[in-house]
Amino acid sequence: MINTWQETYTQAVIDLWNKEAVKDGYKELTEQSFQQIFVSSPYFDQKNTFVLLEEEQVTGFACGCTGDDLPLGQVAGYITCIVLADGSQTDDNYKLLLSALEARFRELGKKQSDVLFFNPMMLPWYIPNTPQHEHNNAPGVPVDSRLYSFLQNEEYAERAKECAMYLNLEQFSMPEEIRGKEDKAAAGGYKVELFDASKHQGVAEMLQGLNNPLWEKEIGRCTSEGVPVVIAAHGNQVVGFAGPVIRQENGRGYFAGIGVHTEHEGHGLGTILFFKLCEAFKTIGTDYMSLYTGSSNPAIRIYEKAGFQTVRQFSIMRREFS
């Protein structure tokens, strides 16, 4: 039997998660983190959160979310998770929970169901072969999970593979090659350094040119509030960024992204920005960095040159409703 969400299911769902979802590498849930990730989210929808009951026991949990203000939000519903107990991981049970999510998406007028990194309910997971170093968000479905193969069978199209990459910053040092790139860029009037509101301008224009609403919001806020951000400047005009430079409580270097305005590409600024970001993180005592990028994204070569290694792959998936 499928029921929509009630608060009385909380502990049973946490217990299910900590027994089953952790097998796919997800971080354990506490009552506090469950509230933060799910129930307290402005995108939480009780009618889009389901439990599977078998013999009055919670053996399945599924959550989806929607929001017209999200990227693709006017047409897409996001699948956050589908978790089933070990003895209940049948195609029929996965289908019950998936169908419940999709029915709610359709009820809200959505045209497609997506699993991708724009989902605002971020699920932290542990990086393999580390002392529980963690990444703050799963950018899709783990390709080694049971859910991945099920969604493929349900005609969810794989739109991309995201590589989750990791670097222990103890191993990082700035190569002389990058210093040389920095000198060459300087000869062209470019400098890569931390943003300084007293001498740099044009952040808003640079971000608008990159056409990424999430960067526009977050990097704009960071530079206005004095949170360190590595920038590339041509004269005093900001033409690119990497960051922000925030050491999280778990020792991870928080990384929102990296971008260079198209009018200033071709000067090696993206590479310099990223290496300077790694250097800035190491300077403030950050233990490690993790990020994800498309397997076909040329930037992956920059990350590998800095010492990053791919530790997991996630699939971006979509089903369009007929």
PLY file of the C-alpha trace (Angstrom):
ply
format ascii 1.0
element vertex 322
property float x
property float y
property float z
element edge 321
property int vertex1
property int vertex2
end_header
0.00 0.00 0.00
1.22 3.49 -0.90
0.52 6.34 1.51
1.35 10.02 1.20
3.56 11.59 3.81
2.69 11.83 7.48
5.04 12.96 10.22
4.54 9.68 12.06
6.62 7.93 9.36
9.74 9.99 10.12
11.73 7.57 12.27
10.84 4.55 10.15
12.03 6.34 7.01
15.27 7.41 8.71
15.86 3.81 9.78
15.16 2.59 6.23
17.53 5.18 4.77
20.32 4.33 7.20
20.04 0.65 6.33
19.53 0.81 2.57
20.44 4.18 1.03
23.85 4.09 2.71
24.62 1.02 0.61
24.66 3.37 -2.40
27.07 5.67 -0.57
24.60 8.23 0.76
25.30 9.82 4.13
23.29 8.63 7.10
20.29 10.69 8.14
19.51 12.05 11.58
16.19 13.54 12.54
17.76 16.99 12.15
19.26 16.33 8.71
16.05 14.66 7.52
14.13 17.79 8.47
16.71 20.04 6.77
16.90 18.11 3.50
13.26 17.14 3.11
10.51 18.50 5.36
11.91 21.99 5.93
12.67 22.55 2.26
10.47 25.23 0.66
9.97 22.69 -2.16
8.70 19.88 0.09
5.29 18.63 -1.00
3.46 16.23 1.30
1.46 15.01 -1.71
4.69 14.24 -3.57
6.29 12.22 -0.76
5.30 8.59 -0.37
5.90 5.52 1.77
5.34 1.90 0.85
3.71 -0.11 3.65
3.91 -3.89 3.79
2.33 -5.60 6.77
2.11 -2.15 8.39
5.90 -1.71 8.11
7.58 1.06 6.09
9.54 -0.73 3.37
9.80 2.07 0.80
10.24 5.83 0.60
10.04 8.16 -2.40
10.23 11.92 -2.64
9.89 14.31 -5.53
9.73 18.08 -5.73
8.57 20.84 -8.04
8.85 24.60 -8.25
8.16 27.00 -11.08
11.12 29.12 -9.95
13.57 26.21 -10.39
15.55 25.67 -13.60
13.16 23.81 -15.93
10.67 24.10 -13.09
7.71 25.13 -15.22
7.85 21.88 -17.18
9.76 19.40 -15.00
9.28 17.54 -11.76
12.40 16.31 -9.98
12.84 12.84 -8.51
14.85 13.19 -5.31
15.00 9.55 -4.20
13.37 6.14 -4.27
14.55 3.81 -1.51
13.33 0.27 -0.82
14.15 -2.27 1.87
16.37 -5.16 0.87
13.57 -7.73 0.63
11.25 -5.31 -1.19
13.44 -4.22 -4.11
11.22 -5.60 -6.84
10.32 -3.93 -10.11
6.70 -3.85 -8.99
7.53 -1.89 -5.84
9.83 0.52 -7.66
7.03 0.98 -10.20
4.48 1.75 -7.47
6.62 4.52 -6.01
7.73 5.92 -9.38
4.16 6.00 -10.66
3.05 7.88 -7.56
5.73 10.53 -8.15
4.92 10.86 -11.84
1.18 11.10 -11.15
1.80 14.06 -8.83
4.02 15.72 -11.45
1.26 15.33 -14.04
-1.35 16.64 -11.60
0.75 19.79 -11.24
0.92 20.20 -15.02
4.51 19.04 -15.53
5.54 17.62 -18.89
8.55 15.56 -17.82
10.27 13.85 -14.93
13.96 14.58 -14.32
16.81 13.34 -12.16
19.52 16.00 -12.24
21.64 18.43 -10.24
19.11 21.28 -10.26
17.10 19.43 -7.62
17.11 21.70 -4.54
16.83 18.74 -2.13
20.53 17.95 -2.00
21.56 14.47 -0.84
25.09 14.26 0.64
27.17 11.16 -0.06
30.50 9.77 1.06
33.50 9.79 -1.28
34.83 6.22 -1.59
38.16 5.30 0.02
38.34 8.44 2.17
37.84 9.05 5.91
34.15 9.84 5.29
34.88 12.90 3.20
31.56 13.89 1.72
30.07 15.73 -1.22
27.06 17.94 -0.58
24.86 16.81 -3.46
24.23 13.81 -5.69
24.01 15.17 -9.25
21.91 12.29 -10.57
21.39 8.56 -10.12
24.49 6.52 -9.14
25.24 4.36 -12.19
26.03 1.38 -9.96
22.64 1.50 -8.20
19.54 -0.65 -8.58
17.47 2.48 -9.23
19.60 3.34 -12.28
18.88 0.06 -14.05
15.19 0.28 -13.12
14.80 3.78 -14.58
16.51 2.65 -17.78
13.94 -0.13 -18.10
11.19 2.45 -17.54
12.38 4.35 -20.62
14.16 7.12 -18.75
16.69 8.48 -21.23
20.25 9.02 -20.07
21.05 12.57 -21.10
24.57 12.74 -19.66
26.97 11.13 -17.24
28.40 13.28 -14.47
31.86 12.47 -13.12
32.27 13.06 -9.40
35.88 14.13 -8.83
37.98 14.39 -5.67
41.32 15.87 -4.54
43.03 15.65 -1.17
44.53 19.15 -0.97
47.62 17.89 0.84
48.68 16.62 -2.57
48.16 19.94 -4.37
50.95 22.27 -5.44
50.94 25.01 -8.07
52.79 23.78 -11.20
55.33 26.06 -12.83
53.36 25.65 -16.05
50.44 27.51 -14.46
52.73 30.28 -13.20
53.86 30.63 -16.81
50.27 30.89 -18.02
49.66 33.53 -15.37
52.62 35.59 -16.59
51.44 35.31 -20.19
47.93 36.42 -19.25
49.38 39.34 -17.28
51.16 40.51 -20.42
47.73 40.76 -22.01
46.38 42.89 -19.18
44.77 40.08 -17.15
45.18 39.32 -13.47
43.72 36.48 -11.40
43.26 37.26 -7.71
40.68 37.52 -4.94
37.84 39.93 -5.60
38.28 43.35 -4.00
35.25 45.65 -4.17
37.50 48.71 -3.85
39.28 48.03 -7.14
37.18 45.58 -9.17
33.88 46.22 -10.94
31.56 44.60 -13.46
30.64 41.42 -11.54
26.96 41.64 -12.46
27.71 42.15 -16.16
30.16 39.23 -16.18
27.64 36.92 -14.52
24.84 37.96 -16.86
27.10 37.14 -19.78
27.61 33.60 -18.44
23.83 33.05 -18.51
23.67 30.89 -15.39
20.97 32.07 -12.93
22.40 30.01 -10.05
25.88 31.57 -10.44
24.33 34.99 -10.89
22.53 34.66 -7.57
25.25 32.99 -5.49
28.43 34.65 -6.78
26.65 38.02 -6.87
25.71 37.58 -3.22
29.22 36.44 -2.22
30.98 39.39 -3.83
28.50 41.85 -2.34
28.83 40.35 1.15
32.62 40.05 1.19
32.85 36.26 0.86
36.15 35.51 -0.95
35.83 34.73 -4.66
38.73 34.22 -7.08
38.23 36.44 -10.13
39.92 37.19 -13.41
40.11 40.89 -14.23
41.05 42.76 -17.37
42.19 46.04 -15.95
39.63 46.58 -13.21
36.77 44.80 -15.06
35.83 41.34 -13.78
35.68 38.89 -16.69
35.65 35.50 -14.91
35.35 33.79 -11.54
36.00 30.60 -9.58
34.67 29.84 -6.15
33.57 30.99 -3.70
36.41 30.21 -1.27
34.50 28.67 1.64
35.83 25.92 3.91
32.86 23.92 5.12
32.68 22.45 8.62
33.46 18.99 7.28
36.74 20.27 5.80
35.49 20.39 2.20
36.14 23.31 -0.09
32.73 24.46 -1.30
32.74 24.95 -5.07
29.87 26.63 -6.93
31.54 26.82 -10.32
33.95 28.47 -12.69
33.28 30.66 -15.69
34.94 33.09 -18.10
33.03 35.60 -20.22
33.08 34.52 -23.88
34.74 37.78 -24.97
37.78 36.89 -22.86
38.25 33.23 -23.67
41.46 31.95 -25.21
43.86 33.37 -22.63
44.02 30.35 -20.32
41.97 32.15 -17.68
39.78 29.14 -16.83
42.81 27.02 -16.01
44.48 29.78 -13.99
41.27 30.51 -12.09
40.84 26.91 -11.06
44.42 26.41 -9.92
44.34 29.67 -7.98
41.11 28.51 -6.36
42.77 25.26 -5.23
45.68 27.31 -3.88
43.29 29.63 -2.02
41.51 26.66 -0.43
44.78 25.11 0.69
45.90 28.45 2.16
42.88 28.59 4.49
43.39 25.00 5.68
40.80 23.20 3.56
41.22 19.42 3.65
39.79 18.41 0.30
37.78 19.44 -2.72
35.10 17.57 -4.61
33.11 18.53 -7.68
31.25 16.99 -10.56
31.42 17.65 -14.25
30.09 16.12 -17.45
32.18 13.26 -18.78
32.43 15.11 -22.13
33.21 18.52 -20.61
36.68 19.70 -21.73
37.16 21.21 -18.23
37.72 17.68 -16.93
41.27 17.92 -18.26
41.89 20.99 -16.08
40.67 19.15 -13.01
42.78 16.10 -13.78
45.85 18.27 -14.27
45.29 19.66 -10.76
45.29 16.10 -9.40
41.56 15.34 -9.25
40.40 11.78 -9.88
36.96 10.52 -10.86
35.57 8.55 -7.91
31.95 7.90 -8.99
29.62 8.46 -11.92
26.03 9.66 -11.83
23.45 9.61 -14.60
21.26 12.55 -15.61
17.93 11.03 -16.68
14.61 12.18 -18.09
11.26 10.81 -19.11
8.90 12.99 -21.14
5.22 12.39 -20.54
3.11 11.58 -23.59
0 1
1 2
2 3
3 4
4 5
5 6
6 7
7 8
8 9
9 10
10 11
11 12
12 13
13 14
14 15
15 16
16 17
17 18
18 19
19 20
20 21
21 22
22 23
23 24
24 25
25 26
26 27
27 28
28 29
29 30
30 31
31 32
32 33
33 34
34 35
35 36
36 37
37 38
38 39
39 40
40 41
41 42
42 43
43 44
44 45
45 46
46 47
47 48
48 49
49 50
50 51
51 52
52 53
53 54
54 55
55 56
56 57
57 58
58 59
59 60
60 61
61 62
62 63
63 64
64 65
65 66
66 67
67 68
68 69
69 70
70 71
71 72
72 73
73 74
74 75
75 76
76 77
77 78
78 79
79 80
80 81
81 82
82 83
83 84
84 85
85 86
86 87
87 88
88 89
89 90
90 91
91 92
92 93
93 94
94 95
95 96
96 97
97 98
98 99
99 100
100 101
101 102
102 103
103 104
104 105
105 106
106 107
107 108
108 109
109 110
110 111
111 112
112 113
113 114
114 115
115 116
116 117
117 118
118 119
119 120
120 121
121 122
122 123
123 124
124 125
125 126
126 127
127 128
128 129
129 130
130 131
131 132
132 133
133 134
134 135
135 136
136 137
137 138
138 139
139 140
140 141
141 142
142 143
143 144
144 145
145 146
146 147
147 148
148 149
149 150
150 151
151 152
152 153
153 154
154 155
155 156
156 157
157 158
158 159
159 160
160 161
161 162
162 163
163 164
164 165
165 166
166 167
167 168
168 169
169 170
170 171
171 172
172 173
173 174
174 175
175 176
176 177
177 178
178 179
179 180
180 181
181 182
182 183
183 184
184 185
185 186
186 187
187 188
188 189
189 190
190 191
191 192
192 193
193 194
194 195
195 196
196 197
197 198
198 199
199 200
200 201
201 202
202 203
203 204
204 205
205 206
206 207
207 208
208 209
209 210
210 211
211 212
212 213
213 214
214 215
215 216
216 217
217 218
218 219
219 220
220 221
221 222
222 223
223 224
224 225
225 226
226 227
227 228
228 229
229 230
230 231
231 232
232 233
233 234
234 235
235 236
236 237
237 238
238 239
239 240
240 241
241 242
242 243
243 244
244 245
245 246
246 247
247 248
248 249
249 250
250 251
251 252
252 253
253 254
254 255
255 256
256 257
257 258
258 259
259 260
260 261
261 262
262 263
263 264
264 265
265 266
266 267
267 268
268 269
269 270
270 271
271 272
272 273
273 274
274 275
275 276
276 277
277 278
278 279
279 280
280 281
281 282
282 283
283 284
284 285
285 286
286 287
287 288
288 289
289 290
290 291
291 292
292 293
293 294
294 295
295 296
296 297
297 298
298 299
299 300
300 301
301 302
302 303
303 304
304 305
305 306
306 307
307 308
308 309
309 310
310 311
311 312
312 313
313 314
314 315
315 316
316 317
317 318
318 319
319 320
320 321
